[in-house]
Amino acid sequence: MSTTERPRILVVGGGYVGLYAAKRIMKKMRYGEATVTVVDPRSYMTYQPFLPEVAAGSISPRHVVVPLRRVLPKAEVLTGRVTSIDQDRKVAVVTPLVGEAYELPFDYLVIALGAVSRTFPIPGLAEQGIGMKGVEEGIGLRNHVLEQLDKAESTTDENVRRKALTFVFVGGGFAGAETIGEVEDMARDAAKYYTTIKREDMRFILVDAADKILPEVGPKLGTWGKEHLESRGIEIYLNTSMDSCVDGHVVLKNGLEVDSDTLVWTAGVKPNPVLARYGLPLGPRGHVDTAPTLQVQGTDYIWAAGDNAQVPDVAARKAGVENAWCPPNAQHALRQAKVLGDNVISGMRGFPQAEYSHSNKGAVAGLGLHKGVAMIVMGKTKIKLKGRLAWYMHRGYHGMAMPTWNRKIRVFADWTLAMFLKREVVSLGALETPREEFYEAAKPAPAAAAPAAKAKAS
């Protein structure tokens, strides 16, 4: 930690907003003007729009994460959590991964904690569910799905086989539709290498409580996306929810019951619950309430943006939409982070704050290799694309939005190699328990076996 007397700008969270805001602040800051400290339990930022492609093996997991210390070499990067904030004393309590918590004074504060999966008290969900918020979950889902194919190929029990080859996804937004599209694509490819498994033996189910999927791209493209997924054999149940999933027995509100070893939960997100301990003004859904300048309401030294902030959508309100708020997506997060960084510098120097205003430029989604939907907004014109062209738009937009040229090049290299090489279908599930095999080899022999071993030796 810094021992200088310079003012400290504390950035809580090293995700999309935290990384870009810190980077912007350090770019605009004069030498020695302040100390920038970033606190996050992970030492890297994850580009979440690429997690479905990580789950499908289209991109190497290492290439969708950005190491904070490498990108912010002149900042303090602390691996831990900010568990509480004392606004009167301007002190944050940091709990590191190892050791006791300590206090960290600050002069300016940026809240960029992002969001966590929104869950409900459904019996069995905590034990059975797999989320899609982190790169670890993307890797885990890929290994898990391939392990289910291995299990189904190797068993003679028809019930075990059927359960292994049934995959349930809850949530039909971008995360859910993209993930089931990518994973089904991967499973279809992988089935070619199994002698007793065909795509027809697998059952993919997508469930959503709403009456449509992919609402971000509009009703027409959402309908096309639904019909496209159904044409690939994916069952879609709308206007329904899940009642329970104890021991993999999934019960839906519409009466459908299936046994599945795979339950992927992508039913929305909510602000990080730790915000409730910071003493900040929160909106009705738990977001930090900010002004259009991204300053937290009632303060002049705290800013917030991204998924954990309730930011007024100035552009939409000017167009006549009342009470419009910026949606939680990468498009807004990137632009908010830049405005936030500029406003922190302005606030530190006593200059006026700028308002954040950005008109929606559309949305893109990939539904597997060469398949996607895209809605591009150009002024008052909306261009709707589907199929291969939309998939190119999806990859092009997110490929360029990926932070740092280092990661951009690596992602595009993965895609280029995939054009000439077959998809990898190797499960590395043992990564989750890497010491298990060594432990089995090194653990002491059972006490009952010791005398027999001694007699044999003599």
Disulfide bonds with the S-S distance in Angstrom:
none
